[in-house]
Amino acid sequence: AIKAFSLAKSLSTGNSKSFFVQQTRNQALE
């Protein structure tokens, strides 16, 4: 999760943010 956060932060794009949020939700479900 930390890696994804860093990646999203580095890209700083709307798409990346949405992707990061999706991944976070997926991890939360698991």
CHARMM internal coordinates of N, CA and C (Angstrom, degrees):
IC EDIT
DIST 1 N 1 CA 1.4741
DIST 1 CA 1 C 1.5286
ANGL 1 N 1 CA 1 C 109.62
DIST 1 C 2 N 1.3260
ANGL 1 CA 1 C 2 N 115.98
DIHE 1 N 1 CA 1 C 2 N -40.82
DIST 2 N 2 CA 1.4689
ANGL 1 C 2 N 2 CA 120.04
DIHE 1 CA 1 C 2 N 2 CA -179.76
DIST 2 CA 2 C 1.5231
ANGL 2 N 2 CA 2 C 110.28
DIHE 1 C 2 N 2 CA 2 C -61.82
DIST 2 C 3 N 1.3250
ANGL 2 CA 2 C 3 N 116.01
DIHE 2 N 2 CA 2 C 3 N -41.62
DIST 3 N 3 CA 1.4720
ANGL 2 C 3 N 3 CA 120.47
DIHE 2 CA 2 C 3 N 3 CA 179.81
DIST 3 CA 3 C 1.5242
ANGL 3 N 3 CA 3 C 109.94
DIHE 2 C 3 N 3 CA 3 C -60.50
DIST 3 C 4 N 1.3132
ANGL 3 CA 3 C 4 N 116.52
DIHE 3 N 3 CA 3 C 4 N -46.63
DIST 4 N 4 CA 1.4645
ANGL 3 C 4 N 4 CA 120.68
DIHE 3 CA 3 C 4 N 4 CA -179.14
DIST 4 CA 4 C 1.5232
ANGL 4 N 4 CA 4 C 109.89
DIHE 3 C 4 N 4 CA 4 C -61.61
DIST 4 C 5 N 1.3241
ANGL 4 CA 4 C 5 N 116.33
DIHE 4 N 4 CA 4 C 5 N -39.41
DIST 5 N 5 CA 1.4633
ANGL 4 C 5 N 5 CA 120.47
DIHE 4 CA 4 C 5 N 5 CA -179.80
DIST 5 CA 5 C 1.5237
ANGL 5 N 5 CA 5 C 110.20
DIHE 4 C 5 N 5 CA 5 C -62.60
DIST 5 C 6 N 1.3186
ANGL 5 CA 5 C 6 N 115.87
DIHE 5 N 5 CA 5 C 6 N -45.73
DIST 6 N 6 CA 1.4672
ANGL 5 C 6 N 6 CA 120.58
DIHE 5 CA 5 C 6 N 6 CA 179.65
DIST 6 CA 6 C 1.5252
ANGL 6 N 6 CA 6 C 110.11
DIHE 5 C 6 N 6 CA 6 C -61.99
DIST 6 C 7 N 1.3164
ANGL 6 CA 6 C 7 N 116.21
DIHE 6 N 6 CA 6 C 7 N -42.28
DIST 7 N 7 CA 1.4590
ANGL 6 C 7 N 7 CA 120.35
DIHE 6 CA 6 C 7 N 7 CA -179.42
DIST 7 CA 7 C 1.5278
ANGL 7 N 7 CA 7 C 110.26
DIHE 6 C 7 N 7 CA 7 C -62.87
DIST 7 C 8 N 1.3152
ANGL 7 CA 7 C 8 N 116.49
DIHE 7 N 7 CA 7 C 8 N -47.66
DIST 8 N 8 CA 1.4671
ANGL 7 C 8 N 8 CA 120.96
DIHE 7 CA 7 C 8 N 8 CA 179.72
DIST 8 CA 8 C 1.5250
ANGL 8 N 8 CA 8 C 110.11
DIHE 7 C 8 N 8 CA 8 C -61.40
DIST 8 C 9 N 1.3206
ANGL 8 CA 8 C 9 N 116.09
DIHE 8 N 8 CA 8 C 9 N -41.07
DIST 9 N 9 CA 1.4670
ANGL 8 C 9 N 9 CA 120.19
DIHE 8 CA 8 C 9 N 9 CA -179.34
DIST 9 CA 9 C 1.5268
ANGL 9 N 9 CA 9 C 109.88
DIHE 8 C 9 N 9 CA 9 C -64.33
DIST 9 C 10 N 1.3210
ANGL 9 CA 9 C 10 N 115.74
DIHE 9 N 9 CA 9 C 10 N -40.31
DIST 10 N 10 CA 1.4667
ANGL 9 C 10 N 10 CA 120.07
DIHE 9 CA 9 C 10 N 10 CA -178.81
DIST 10 CA 10 C 1.5302
ANGL 10 N 10 CA 10 C 110.24
DIHE 9 C 10 N 10 CA 10 C -65.46
DIST 10 C 11 N 1.3024
ANGL 10 CA 10 C 11 N 117.37
DIHE 10 N 10 CA 10 C 11 N -46.43
DIST 11 N 11 CA 1.4646
ANGL 10 C 11 N 11 CA 121.31
DIHE 10 CA 10 C 11 N 11 CA -179.00
DIST 11 CA 11 C 1.5234
ANGL 11 N 11 CA 11 C 110.17
DIHE 10 C 11 N 11 CA 11 C -68.66
DIST 11 C 12 N 1.3381
ANGL 11 CA 11 C 12 N 115.65
DIHE 11 N 11 CA 11 C 12 N -41.81
DIST 12 N 12 CA 1.4658
ANGL 11 C 12 N 12 CA 120.35
DIHE 11 CA 11 C 12 N 12 CA 177.15
DIST 12 CA 12 C 1.5266
ANGL 12 N 12 CA 12 C 110.68
DIHE 11 C 12 N 12 CA 12 C 55.59
DIST 12 C 13 N 1.3317
ANGL 12 CA 12 C 13 N 117.36
DIHE 12 N 12 CA 12 C 13 N 44.73
DIST 13 N 13 CA 1.4610
ANGL 12 C 13 N 13 CA 120.16
DIHE 12 CA 12 C 13 N 13 CA 179.25
DIST 13 CA 13 C 1.5248
ANGL 13 N 13 CA 13 C 109.79
DIHE 12 C 13 N 13 CA 13 C -121.05
DIST 13 C 14 N 1.3195
ANGL 13 CA 13 C 14 N 116.49
DIHE 13 N 13 CA 13 C 14 N 153.84
DIST 14 N 14 CA 1.4642
ANGL 13 C 14 N 14 CA 120.74
DIHE 13 CA 13 C 14 N 14 CA -179.60
DIST 14 CA 14 C 1.5131
ANGL 14 N 14 CA 14 C 110.79
DIHE 13 C 14 N 14 CA 14 C -56.72
DIST 14 C 15 N 1.3417
ANGL 14 CA 14 C 15 N 116.31
DIHE 14 N 14 CA 14 C 15 N -42.36
DIST 15 N 15 CA 1.4576
ANGL 14 C 15 N 15 CA 120.35
DIHE 14 CA 14 C 15 N 15 CA -179.13
DIST 15 CA 15 C 1.5193
ANGL 15 N 15 CA 15 C 110.67
DIHE 14 C 15 N 15 CA 15 C -61.03
DIST 15 C 16 N 1.3162
ANGL 15 CA 15 C 16 N 116.02
DIHE 15 N 15 CA 15 C 16 N -46.34
DIST 16 N 16 CA 1.4663
ANGL 15 C 16 N 16 CA 120.79
DIHE 15 CA 15 C 16 N 16 CA -178.56
DIST 16 CA 16 C 1.5211
ANGL 16 N 16 CA 16 C 109.63
DIHE 15 C 16 N 16 CA 16 C -62.40
DIST 16 C 17 N 1.3395
ANGL 16 CA 16 C 17 N 115.51
DIHE 16 N 16 CA 16 C 17 N -40.79
DIST 17 N 17 CA 1.4622
ANGL 16 C 17 N 17 CA 119.72
DIHE 16 CA 16 C 17 N 17 CA -179.04
DIST 17 CA 17 C 1.5234
ANGL 17 N 17 CA 17 C 109.25
DIHE 16 C 17 N 17 CA 17 C -60.56
DIST 17 C 18 N 1.3253
ANGL 17 CA 17 C 18 N 115.94
DIHE 17 N 17 CA 17 C 18 N -47.26
DIST 18 N 18 CA 1.4611
ANGL 17 C 18 N 18 CA 120.23
DIHE 17 CA 17 C 18 N 18 CA -179.38
DIST 18 CA 18 C 1.5217
ANGL 18 N 18 CA 18 C 109.95
DIHE 17 C 18 N 18 CA 18 C -61.22
DIST 18 C 19 N 1.3274
ANGL 18 CA 18 C 19 N 115.59
DIHE 18 N 18 CA 18 C 19 N -42.68
DIST 19 N 19 CA 1.4613
ANGL 18 C 19 N 19 CA 120.55
DIHE 18 CA 18 C 19 N 19 CA 180.00
DIST 19 CA 19 C 1.5198
ANGL 19 N 19 CA 19 C 109.86
DIHE 18 C 19 N 19 CA 19 C -62.19
DIST 19 C 20 N 1.3350
ANGL 19 CA 19 C 20 N 115.74
DIHE 19 N 19 CA 19 C 20 N -42.45
DIST 20 N 20 CA 1.4651
ANGL 19 C 20 N 20 CA 120.77
DIHE 19 CA 19 C 20 N 20 CA -179.60
DIST 20 CA 20 C 1.5246
ANGL 20 N 20 CA 20 C 109.91
DIHE 19 C 20 N 20 CA 20 C -62.52
DIST 20 C 21 N 1.3154
ANGL 20 CA 20 C 21 N 116.09
DIHE 20 N 20 CA 20 C 21 N -43.68
DIST 21 N 21 CA 1.4638
ANGL 20 C 21 N 21 CA 120.74
DIHE 20 CA 20 C 21 N 21 CA 179.94
DIST 21 CA 21 C 1.5184
ANGL 21 N 21 CA 21 C 109.71
DIHE 20 C 21 N 21 CA 21 C -61.80
DIST 21 C 22 N 1.3310
ANGL 21 CA 21 C 22 N 115.83
DIHE 21 N 21 CA 21 C 22 N -42.35
DIST 22 N 22 CA 1.4636
ANGL 21 C 22 N 22 CA 120.11
DIHE 21 CA 21 C 22 N 22 CA 179.88
DIST 22 CA 22 C 1.5230
ANGL 22 N 22 CA 22 C 109.98
DIHE 21 C 22 N 22 CA 22 C -61.59
DIST 22 C 23 N 1.3292
ANGL 22 CA 22 C 23 N 116.45
DIHE 22 N 22 CA 22 C 23 N -44.70
DIST 23 N 23 CA 1.4589
ANGL 22 C 23 N 23 CA 120.99
DIHE 22 CA 22 C 23 N 23 CA -179.60
DIST 23 CA 23 C 1.5239
ANGL 23 N 23 CA 23 C 110.27
DIHE 22 C 23 N 23 CA 23 C -63.51
DIST 23 C 24 N 1.3355
ANGL 23 CA 23 C 24 N 116.60
DIHE 23 N 23 CA 23 C 24 N -40.35
DIST 24 N 24 CA 1.4626
ANGL 23 C 24 N 24 CA 121.07
DIHE 23 CA 23 C 24 N 24 CA -179.87
DIST 24 CA 24 C 1.5237
ANGL 24 N 24 CA 24 C 109.35
DIHE 23 C 24 N 24 CA 24 C -61.99
DIST 24 C 25 N 1.3271
ANGL 24 CA 24 C 25 N 116.13
DIHE 24 N 24 CA 24 C 25 N -43.77
DIST 25 N 25 CA 1.4694
ANGL 24 C 25 N 25 CA 119.99
DIHE 24 CA 24 C 25 N 25 CA -179.88
DIST 25 CA 25 C 1.5227
ANGL 25 N 25 CA 25 C 109.97
DIHE 24 C 25 N 25 CA 25 C -63.76
DIST 25 C 26 N 1.3174
ANGL 25 CA 25 C 26 N 116.04
DIHE 25 N 25 CA 25 C 26 N -40.20
DIST 26 N 26 CA 1.4649
ANGL 25 C 26 N 26 CA 120.48
DIHE 25 CA 25 C 26 N 26 CA 179.06
DIST 26 CA 26 C 1.5206
ANGL 26 N 26 CA 26 C 110.06
DIHE 25 C 26 N 26 CA 26 C -61.11
DIST 26 C 27 N 1.3319
ANGL 26 CA 26 C 27 N 116.47
DIHE 26 N 26 CA 26 C 27 N -44.90
DIST 27 N 27 CA 1.4656
ANGL 26 C 27 N 27 CA 120.59
DIHE 26 CA 26 C 27 N 27 CA -179.03
DIST 27 CA 27 C 1.5232
ANGL 27 N 27 CA 27 C 109.44
DIHE 26 C 27 N 27 CA 27 C -65.19
DIST 27 C 28 N 1.3269
ANGL 27 CA 27 C 28 N 116.59
DIHE 27 N 27 CA 27 C 28 N -38.29
DIST 28 N 28 CA 1.4626
ANGL 27 C 28 N 28 CA 120.67
DIHE 27 CA 27 C 28 N 28 CA -178.98
DIST 28 CA 28 C 1.5298
ANGL 28 N 28 CA 28 C 109.61
DIHE 27 C 28 N 28 CA 28 C -63.81
DIST 28 C 29 N 1.3318
ANGL 28 CA 28 C 29 N 115.87
DIHE 28 N 28 CA 28 C 29 N -39.51
DIST 29 N 29 CA 1.4627
ANGL 28 C 29 N 29 CA 119.66
DIHE 28 CA 28 C 29 N 29 CA -179.92
DIST 29 CA 29 C 1.5179
ANGL 29 N 29 CA 29 C 110.20
DIHE 28 C 29 N 29 CA 29 C -64.96
DIST 29 C 30 N 1.3277
ANGL 29 CA 29 C 30 N 115.57
DIHE 29 N 29 CA 29 C 30 N -38.60
DIST 30 N 30 CA 1.4701
ANGL 29 C 30 N 30 CA 119.70
DIHE 29 CA 29 C 30 N 30 CA -179.68
DIST 30 CA 30 C 1.5101
ANGL 30 N 30 CA 30 C 108.23
DIHE 29 C 30 N 30 CA 30 C -74.02
END
COOR INIT
IC SEED 1 N 1 CA 1 C
IC BUILD
